Amino acid sequence: MKVLTVVIPCYNSAEYMDRAIESLLIGDEELEILIVNDGSMDNTSIIADEYEKKYPNTIRVIHKENGGHGDAINTGLKHSKGVYFKVLDSDDWFDKASLKKVLEVLKNMIKDSKSLDMLISNYVYENFSINKSRSINYKGAMPKEKIFTWDSLGHLKSSQNILMHSVIYRTELLRECNLDLPKHTFYVDNIFVYKPLPYVKTMYYLDVDLYRYFIGREDQSVNEKVMIKRIDQQIKVTKILIDCYNPMLLNCKKLRKYMVKYLVMMMTVSTVLLIKDNTEQSLNKKRELWSYLHSKNRKLYFEVNKSFLGLLIQIKGFVGRKIILLGYSLSRKVFGFN
């Protein structure tokens, strides 16, 4: 039996995929490594096949036509044999000691027949462009090393959103919620960590720095200039989140609050990038996005508008735009993203 499946979506990843794969090789055959070659045109397929031959009991390779990051995750989920499921991007890596601890916890959950839907661990921003690392943890917001529910969740700071880097799901839960990420779309990790949440009943926080998140490459999808260029993709994903579930119908107050908070973050990112682009077309897209939220879910629109962002949006013209951009700039320095 495989305890944990780690899917590595690879597209033209030959230059750096070794580090990601090697970080998973801890000599544990209850760990399944799925390398999904998403139609690469470099030596990705050759490297992947070599690893499969060398570690046949741990590594499987799936070759497919190019469908984008989300489609590669869909493929990994379809073929996963692990009780639990995690994604590792091909330019990132795991801390081996932390991975061993995670596997030990998951094995014990299975051994003791405990129901666990989601395990959360820390992740580390590794920003090589400014030679800076920053660990994001959930101390103070989540009980440590015990199963808990949404009712036991404390206050999550702005830096403590549950992201793809920090989450491990029970595999069957992802299938139960019909997770199906769109093809040829960037930023689908937001769907991955949002749509399953109403299905999550039990959680466990392990205070280890498992995921090392590499940022600072100029062509990276989270690079600000790249994000502005791909703003239509960001808007598309934000609209998918608006459409996929109505958090205002949730009985659990803390889950509802968190899902609204996540949507506030998504609306903030799109709004700020459109303002930074500062073209007539971009400002029209900003207005259209807020109108879309209003037309789809008026209660959610007014809830988002209660947030600090919502209040800023109501400050019209140049002053409002400057305040929003200043807040965004400060957030970048504090949290080390982009």
N, C-alpha and C positions, 0 to 999 in steps of 0.2 A: 504493500500500500504506500502511496505517496502522500506525505503529510502536507507539503507545500509545493505548489507550482509557481515558479517565477518565469514570467513571459518577458522576453527581450525583443521588442519590435526593432528590426534593423532595416534601414534603407541607406545604401551607400555608406555603411558604417565601418568599412575595412580599416580606417585610420585609427579608430579608438575602441572598437568592440571587444578587443582582447581584455582590456582592463575590467569591463563590466562582467564578462564571463568568468575570468580568473577570480574575481571577488566572491563568486558563488561556489567555487570548488573547495569545499571544506571536508570532503571525504564522507559525506552523508548521503546514502542512496535513497533515503526517504524524502530527499529534495529532488524535485523534477525541474529541469531547466529546459524551457521551450524557446528556441531561437526561431523567430518568424522572419524569414527573409522576404521583405515586401517588394519584390521586383527590382532588387538592386542591380546596378549596371557596373559596379566595380568588383572587387574580389570578395565581397561579403559572403557570397554563396560558398566559395572555396574554403574560406576560413571556418565558416559554420560547419561544413561537412567534415573538416579535419577534426574539429572538436567532438563531433558526434562519434566518429570512428574511435577516438581516443578514450571517450567516456560514454560508452553505449548504454550503461545502466542508469545514467544520470541525465544525459543530454539528448534531446530530440530536436531535429531541424524540420521546419515546414517551409517549403518554397511556394510562393504564390505570386499572382500578378499584383502589380502595384495598386493599392487601395487606400493608402494613407495610414497614419498612426492608429486611428480608431479601428479601422478594418483589421489591422494586424492584431490588435487586442481582442477583437471579436473572434478571430481565428484561433488565438491562443486559448480563449475561454472555451471554445467549441471542443478543442482537443485536450483540454486539461484533465489530468487524472488525480490531481491533488485535492485534499479535503479543503485546503485554503488556497487563496489566489492572490498573487501580487505582480505588479508590473515594474520592471526596471528598464529605463530608457538606455539605449546603447552607448550614450556618452556619459552616463552616470555610473556609480558603483556602490557596493555595500561594504560596510565594515564587517570583517569576518567574525570577530569575537561577538559582535552584537547579533549577527545572523544565527550563531550557535545558540545564543540565549533565547532568541525568538523561536527557533525550532524546538527547543526544550519545553517552552511554555505550551506550544501548540500540541506537541506530543502528549503532554500531561492532560491537556483538555480532552483529547481523544481517548486516552487511557481511562480517565475518570468519568467518561460519558457526560461531560459538561457541555452545555449549549453555549457556544460563543460565535457571534455573528461577525464581529469586527475587532481586530487588534490594532492598536495605535502605538506607534513608536516615534521617536524624534527623527528629524532630518537636519542636514547641515548644508547651508549655502556655501559652496566652494567657488568664490569669485576670483579667478586667476588674473583677471585684467587689473584688479586693484590689490591682489595678494591678500585677500580677506576671507576668513571663514566665520560663519555665524550659525550656531546651533539653535534650532527652533524646538522648544519642548512644550509640554502641556502641564507642567507643574502648577499646582494651585487650582487648575481647572478640572482635573480628572483624578479620581482616586488611583493610587499606585498599586499595581500587581494584585488586583482583585477584580472579579467580574462585577460590573455595575450597569445600571440602566440610565436612560436619558434623565430620569428624575434626580439622579445623583450627580449630574453634570453641574460644575460650577461655572463661573463667568469666564468665557473665552475672550482673551484679548484680541486686538486686531491682528497680531502676529500668530495667533493660535488657531487659524482655520485648519480644518481637516483636509489635507491635500493628498493627491495620489502618492506623493513621496512618503507619507506617514501611515497609510492605511493598508491593512491586509483584510480581505473579506473571506467569509465562508463561501466557497465556490458555488454551492447550490443556491445560495441567496441571490447571487448575480443572475443566475438562470431564472429563478422565480420572479424577479422583477423585470424580466425580459430586457436586460441591458443589451442594447444594440447601437453601437456608436456609428455616426454617419461617416461615409467614405469621403476621402479627399478633403478632410476638414481639419484645421488646426484647432488647438485649445479644447479638444474633446475630453481632456482629463477632468475638466470641470463637470461634465456630465457624469463621468465615472464616479466622482465623489459626492454627487448630489442626488441623482435619481434613486440609488439604493437606500437612502437614509430612512425612509418610512418603514422599510422592511427590517431594519436593524433594531433588535430588541436588547441584545446583550453586548457589552464592550469590555475591553481589557486594555489598560495602559501600561506599557513596559518602557521605563525611562532609560532607553539606550539610544545612542546616535547611530541608527542603522543605515539610513539612506544618505549618500553623498551626492548632492545635486550640483552639477557643474554648470556655472553660468559665466558669461563674459565673452563668449564667442560672438563675433559680429554678425554671423549669419543665423544665430540662434533664434528660435521662434519667439522667445520672450524678450529679445532685444527691442528697445523702444521703437527704433526706426522701422524695424521689421513688423512690429505690431501695428504701427500706423499704416504701413503698406497693406497689411492684411486685416484691416479693421472690419471689413465686411464679414470675415470669418468669426471674429470676436462677437459681432452683433448677432450672427446666425446662432452661435452657441448660446448666447444670452437669451435669445427668443425660445430656443429649445427648452431651456430651464424653466422659463415662464410657462411654457405649454405643457411640460411633462407632468407637473403635479401642482395642486393648489395647497400650499402649506397652511392657508387660513382655515382649512377643514380639519386639521390635525387636532386631536384631543390633548396630546401631550404638549404642554406649554413651552417646555425648554427645547424640544425638537422644533416646534413651530418658530420659536425665536431664532434658533440657529439657522434654519433654512431661509428665513427672511434676511438675516444678517449676511448670508452668503450671496443672496440676490443683490443686496445693497452693494457688496463688493464688486460683483459683476457689472452692475450699472455704473459704478464709479469708474472702473477701468475703461469701459467703452466711452463714457462721457468725457473723461479727462483726455483720452487719446484724440477724440474728435475735436475737442477744444484746442488741443496742442496743434493739430493740423490746421485749424483756423481758416478753412476755406468755406465758401458759401455752401458747397455741396456737403462738407462734413458737418456744418452746423445744422443743416437740414436733416441729416441723418440722425443727429442727436435728438432733435425735436420729434422725429418719426419714431425713434426707439421708445421715448417716454410716452408717446401717444399709443404705441403698440401695447405697452404694459397697462395703460389706462383702459384701453378697449377690451383687453383680454381678462383683466381681473382688477376691478375698481378697488376692492378692499385691500388687495395686495399693493396696488399703486399708492394708496393713502398711507399704508403701513411703511412702505419704503420712503415716502415723503416725510415721515416723522423723523427719519434719521438725519444726521448732520449733513450728509450729501443732499438730501431732499431740501433741507433749509437753504443750503448754498445755491441750489439750482434756482430757487425763487429769487435770488439776487440777480437781477437782470443785467445784461450788458457787460462792459469791460471789467467792472469791479468784481462781479461774481466770478468771471473767468479767471482773473488774477488770483483770487483767494483759493479757488479750486486747484489751480496749478501749483501754488505755493504749498498747499497741504500735500499734494502728490509728491513734490520734490523732497519735502521733509520725510515722508514715509519711505522713500527710496533710500535715503541716508540711514535711517534708523534700522530698517529691516534688511537692507543689502540686496534687494532684488533689482532686476534689469541692469 
